[in-house]
Amino acid sequence: MKVISAEEVHCALSYPALVDALQGAYGGSYTNPPRQVFLLDENSGKNDAFAVLPSWSEEFIGVKAFTYFPEAGEPYKSLYSKIMLFDRAHGEPLALVDGTTVTYWRTAGISGLATRLLSREDAATLLLLGTGNLAPYMIRANASVRDLKKILIWGRTPAKAQALAEEMAKEYSDIEFVATEDREAACGEADIIVCATASHEPVVLGDWVKPGTHTDFIGNHHATKRECDTALVTKSKVYADSYVNAFKEGGEILVPISEGVFTKEDVVAELAEMCAGTKPLRENDDEITLFKSIGMALSDLVGAGLAYKTASAG
């Protein structure tokens, strides 16, 4: 059985290869039971947690397990994650894969996949809201599926947005990178808006978004919180990574439902239907599309499986 480190995951994975693998997996046959998240001590007032995310496809069986200790101090990290990978045909253990790096890669890969499926083919300007660890992956994944000419970056700390813009400009000499503090103007300029923040209040408003824009919301996992307002949801063609996720943790969708202005039936499709071609995607250049992603274990399985196959071939 192989042990695949974070460094080996980085060497093994690339875009758009991971986007392609995700699209194939979600369009095929798989099983993705609900993830299980357990608070370790509900009476302590802490949010220390342990989570298990199983899934299997025709090729692999996998389970991601992670611990979350938000108050962890040095030398410990707040999050540890591993993915155990098994052969689907015989159940043989194949690999123990670093789950943290796979999570970065696959989360951004799903964003790139949504952009491939829902954005205009001529989309040239991307706005990224959020400057955390995930941000460079989001840029790389989206740039791998669209011929981007300009990327705007917004963050709560302008210096971080500027530093990210300068760093990514070294990697993509043919793309103009601009750090911005004006969210409204940036939303109005963008063809693709990707929001990966920790905000519990809307950072993207419907009135700011022009016709034809594709929007993607990743950062919020709370039923009563959201990264965009109701106005954007009601004017958009709405999609989700899974109905189960969206109707349990997607505040962007659940809040408008609670307000009586949106229904579960208004969500056009989940990712499996999008990839299988059984539900409509973008149908014209004026539609605003909205994709809400919470995260699915199948994405971890695909990322870990691709890392295993690439590392084994090397």
C-alpha positions in Angstrom: 0.0 0.0 0.0 1.3 3.4 -1.0 1.5 6.4 1.3 1.1 9.5 -0.9 2.3 12.7 0.8 1.1 16.3 0.2 4.1 16.9 -2.0 3.4 13.9 -4.1 -0.2 15.0 -4.5 0.9 18.4 -5.8 3.3 16.6 -8.3 0.6 14.2 -9.4 -2.4 16.5 -10.0 -2.9 19.1 -12.7 -5.6 21.1 -14.5 -7.5 20.5 -16.7 -6.8 16.8 -16.2 -8.5 16.8 -12.8 -11.5 18.7 -14.2 -11.7 16.1 -17.0 -11.6 13.3 -14.4 -14.3 14.9 -12.2 -16.6 15.4 -15.2 -16.2 11.8 -16.2 -16.9 10.5 -12.7 -20.0 12.7 -12.1 -21.4 11.7 -15.5 -20.9 8.0 -14.7 -21.9 5.5 -12.0 -21.1 6.2 -8.4 -22.4 6.1 -4.8 -21.9 9.0 -2.4 -23.6 8.5 1.0 -24.1 11.6 3.2 -21.1 12.7 5.1 -21.1 12.2 8.8 -19.8 15.0 11.0 -19.5 14.4 14.8 -18.8 17.0 17.5 -16.4 15.4 19.9 -17.7 17.1 23.0 -21.0 18.9 22.6 -21.0 20.1 26.2 -17.5 21.7 26.1 -18.5 24.8 24.1 -15.8 23.9 21.6 -16.4 22.9 18.0 -13.8 20.1 17.9 -15.1 17.6 15.3 -14.4 14.4 13.4 -15.9 13.7 10.0 -16.1 10.7 7.7 -16.9 11.0 3.9 -17.3 7.7 2.1 -17.9 7.1 -1.6 -17.2 4.5 -4.3 -17.1 4.3 -8.1 -16.6 1.5 -10.6 -12.8 1.9 -10.0 -12.2 2.8 -6.4 -13.7 2.8 -2.9 -12.6 5.6 -0.7 -13.2 7.3 2.6 -11.9 10.7 3.7 -11.6 11.3 7.4 -10.7 14.6 8.9 -10.4 16.2 12.3 -11.1 19.9 13.0 -9.8 21.6 16.1 -10.3 25.3 15.5 -8.6 26.4 18.6 -5.5 24.3 18.0 -2.2 26.0 18.8 1.3 25.4 17.7 2.7 22.9 16.8 -0.6 21.5 15.8 -2.8 22.3 12.9 -6.6 23.0 13.1 -7.3 20.5 10.3 -5.9 17.1 9.5 -7.2 15.0 6.7 -6.4 11.6 5.1 -8.1 9.6 2.3 -8.0 5.8 2.4 -8.2 4.3 -1.1 -9.3 0.7 -2.0 -9.6 -1.2 -5.2 -13.3 -1.6 -6.2 -12.9 -5.0 -7.8 -11.3 -6.8 -4.8 -11.4 -4.4 -1.9 -7.6 -4.3 -1.6 -6.2 -1.3 0.2 -4.2 0.7 -2.3 -3.1 4.0 -0.7 -3.3 6.4 2.1 -3.4 9.9 0.5 -3.0 13.3 2.1 -6.5 14.7 2.2 -5.8 18.3 2.8 -4.0 18.9 -0.5 -6.6 16.7 -2.4 -9.3 18.9 -0.9 -7.7 22.1 -2.3 -7.3 20.5 -5.7 -10.7 18.9 -6.0 -12.6 21.9 -4.6 -11.1 24.2 -7.2 -11.5 21.4 -9.8 -15.3 21.4 -9.2 -15.3 25.2 -9.6 -13.5 24.8 -12.9 -16.0 22.1 -14.0 -18.9 24.4 -13.2 -17.3 27.2 -15.2 -16.8 24.8 -18.1 -20.4 23.7 -18.0 -22.2 26.9 -17.2 -20.1 30.0 -18.3 -20.1 31.6 -21.7 -17.5 30.1 -23.9 -16.1 33.6 -24.6 -15.9 34.5 -20.9 -12.6 36.4 -20.5 -12.7 38.2 -17.1 -12.8 36.4 -13.8 -13.5 37.9 -10.4 -12.2 35.9 -7.4 -13.4 36.9 -4.0 -11.2 35.4 -1.3 -7.5 35.2 -0.8 -7.1 32.1 1.4 -5.2 28.9 0.8 -7.7 27.8 -1.9 -7.3 31.0 -4.0 -4.4 30.0 -6.2 -6.1 26.7 -7.0 -9.3 28.4 -8.0 -7.4 30.6 -10.4 -5.6 27.7 -12.0 -8.7 25.5 -12.4 -10.8 28.3 -14.0 -7.9 29.4 -16.2 -7.6 25.8 -17.5 -11.1 25.8 -18.9 -11.6 29.3 -20.2 -9.3 31.6 -22.2 -9.1 34.3 -19.5 -7.6 37.6 -20.3 -8.1 39.4 -16.9 -8.5 38.2 -13.3 -9.7 40.6 -10.6 -9.0 39.7 -7.0 -10.8 41.0 -3.9 -10.1 40.2 -0.3 -10.9 41.8 3.1 -7.3 42.6 3.5 -6.2 44.5 0.3 -2.5 43.7 0.9 -3.3 40.0 0.6 -5.2 40.5 -2.7 -2.3 42.5 -4.0 0.2 39.9 -3.0 -1.9 37.1 -4.6 -2.2 39.1 -7.8 1.5 39.7 -8.0 2.3 36.0 -7.3 -0.1 34.6 -9.9 1.0 37.1 -12.5 4.4 35.4 -12.4 2.7 32.1 -13.3 0.4 33.5 -16.0 2.2 36.1 -18.0 -0.6 36.3 -20.6 -3.3 37.2 -18.0 -3.7 40.7 -16.5 -4.1 40.4 -12.7 -5.6 43.3 -10.8 -6.3 43.6 -7.0 -9.5 45.5 -6.4 -11.3 47.0 -3.4 -14.4 47.9 -5.4 -16.6 44.8 -5.3 -19.5 46.4 -7.1 -17.5 47.6 -10.0 -15.6 44.3 -10.2 -18.9 42.2 -10.2 -20.2 44.4 -13.0 -17.0 43.8 -15.1 -16.7 40.1 -14.5 -17.9 37.3 -16.8 -17.2 34.7 -14.1 -17.5 35.4 -10.4 -16.0 32.8 -8.0 -16.6 33.4 -4.3 -14.6 31.5 -1.7 -14.7 33.5 1.4 -15.5 32.9 5.1 -18.1 35.6 5.0 -21.5 34.9 6.7 -23.0 38.0 5.0 -23.5 38.5 1.2 -20.5 39.8 -0.6 -22.0 39.6 -4.0 -25.4 41.4 -4.7 -27.7 40.6 -7.6 -27.9 44.2 -8.6 -24.2 44.2 -9.3 -24.1 41.3 -11.7 -24.6 41.8 -15.4 -26.5 39.5 -17.8 -24.5 36.5 -19.1 -22.4 36.1 -15.9 -21.6 32.8 -14.3 -21.4 32.8 -10.5 -19.9 30.2 -8.2 -20.3 30.1 -4.4 -18.0 27.8 -2.4 -17.1 29.3 1.0 -20.3 29.0 3.0 -21.5 25.7 4.5 -24.2 27.2 6.9 -28.0 26.9 6.3 -28.6 30.4 7.5 -25.6 32.2 6.1 -24.7 33.1 2.5 -22.2 34.7 0.2 -24.8 36.3 -2.1 -28.2 37.9 -1.6 -31.6 36.8 -2.6 -31.8 39.1 -5.6 -29.0 37.2 -7.3 -30.6 33.8 -6.7 -34.0 34.9 -8.0 -32.5 36.3 -11.2 -30.3 33.3 -11.9 -30.5 29.8 -13.3 -29.5 27.9 -10.1 -27.5 24.7 -9.9 -25.9 22.7 -7.0 -23.2 20.0 -6.5 -26.0 17.9 -4.9 -29.6 18.5 -3.9 -28.8 16.9 -0.5 -26.0 19.3 0.2 -27.8 22.4 -1.1 -31.0 21.7 0.9 -29.0 21.0 4.1 -26.1 23.5 4.2 -26.5 25.9 1.3 -27.8 29.1 2.8 -27.6 30.8 -0.6 -30.5 28.6 -1.6 -32.2 27.9 1.8 -32.6 31.6 2.8 -34.5 32.5 -0.3 -36.6 29.4 0.2 -37.4 30.5 3.8 -38.4 33.9 2.4 -40.9 32.3 0.1 -39.4 33.6 -3.1 -37.6 30.4 -4.2 -38.4 26.7 -4.1 -36.4 23.5 -4.1 -37.9 22.8 -7.5 -36.3 26.0 -8.9 -32.8 24.3 -8.7 -32.3 23.3 -12.3 -29.9 20.4 -11.8 -27.2 18.8 -9.6 -23.7 18.0 -10.8 -24.4 14.4 -11.8 -27.3 15.6 -14.1 -25.1 18.4 -15.4 -22.3 16.0 -16.4 -24.6 13.3 -17.7 -26.4 15.8 -19.9 -29.9 15.0 -18.6 -30.7 18.6 -17.6 -30.3 21.9 -19.4 -27.2 24.0 -18.9 -26.7 27.5 -20.2 -29.0 28.1 -23.1 -28.1 31.6 -24.1 -25.5 34.4 -23.6 -27.8 36.5 -21.4 -28.6 34.0 -18.7 -27.0 34.5 -15.2 -26.0 31.1 -13.8 -25.4 30.3 -10.2 -23.6 27.2 -8.9 -23.6 26.3 -5.2 -21.0 23.9 -4.0 -20.7 22.3 -0.6 -18.3 19.5 -1.4 -18.8 15.8 -2.1 -16.8 12.7 -1.2 -16.8 11.6 -4.8 -14.5 14.5 -5.6 -12.1 13.4 -3.0 -12.2 9.9 -4.4 -11.5 11.2 -7.9 -8.6 13.4 -6.7 -7.0 10.6 -4.6 -7.5 8.1 -7.3 -5.8 10.3 -9.9 -3.0 11.0 -7.5 -2.6 7.3 -6.9 -2.6 6.4 -10.6 -0.1 9.2 -11.5 2.2 8.3 -8.6 2.1 4.6 -9.5 2.9 5.3 -13.2 5.8 7.4 -12.2 
